[in-house]
């Protein structure tokens, strides 16, 4: 396993990845803006389970999606290594925020 982050300045998004030995993203977190608001915290295993259960659209709406290509096929990203603990802290916080009830839109 490896953990790293990458920044996409065009959209002001930090991407945090947990990647398996096969180069596929296992879990992915996306944080947007100066306040690093979580916009995604997706798990490959959960998304496959949701797909098989017919609830993928709801899962993706709530948690986003993991990358659609293995890391070895990516181009043009600067990798900044993370420790497992750093990734877990970011994952846990993002999931708590995304799972919190949201007030109704006015």
C-alpha positions, 0 to 999 in steps of 0.5 A: 500500500502507498498513500500520497496527495496531489494538488489540482490548482485549476479547481483548487482541490487536494486529492488524497489517495490510498493505492494498492499493490496493483496501482488501483486507488482503494480509497480517495478523498477530495478537499476543495478550497482554502477551507479544504471542504470535503467533496469526496471520500470514496472507497473502491470496495464500497462503490463496487458493492453499491454497483452490485446492489443497484445503489451506485448512483446514490453512493457516488452522489454521497461519497464521489468516485475513485479514480478510473485508471490505475496510478501507473497510467496517470500523467502530469501529477506531482505526488507528495507522500503521506503516512498511513496515519495522515491518510486515515485522519483525513479519511475519517474527518472527510467521511464524518463531514459527508455523513453528517445531516445537512440542513434543508436548502432554503 
